[in-house]
Amino acid sequence: MINVLSVTYDVLNWALYLYMVAIAVYILMTWFPGALDSKLGQLLGRIVEPFLNLFRFIPPLFGLDFSPILAFLVLSFVQEGLQRLFWALIGAML
């Protein structure tokens, strides 16, 4: 049972990490004209934009969008919560 839990934790943690990387790549692509019009830019936009739109309640300040920072913060909290839950479940099984 612990092995299944460990594998599940690893997969979820890896998925969250990859999603954070996707957000970072998408943000970097916004700095280059036309990069978001590429196939990769369109794919990342479909994956990342719905999540980033949740944090666009703060208007951009001086042309800077702070939604990615909030998104990274939330994903970091989710990763931390997942880790704490994993170790609590492991402790309860032992």
C-alpha positions, 0 to 999 in steps of 0.5 A: 500500500505504501508503494502505491501511495508513493508512486501516486505522490511522485506522479502528482508532484511531477505533474505539478512541476511540469505544469509550473515549467509550462507556465514559465515557458509560456511566460518567456514566450510572451516576451518574443513577438510572434512566439505565442502564434507558433504551435507550441505557443498555442498549445501552451496557451490552451493548457496554461491560460485557463489557470492563469485567468483565475488570477487575473482579478488584479489589473496589470500594474505598469504593464506587468501581469502578476497572475503568474506569480500568484499561480506559482504561489498557489501551485507551490502551496498545493505541492507543499500540502500534497507532501504533508498529506503524503507524510501524514498518510505514511505516518498513519500506516506505520 
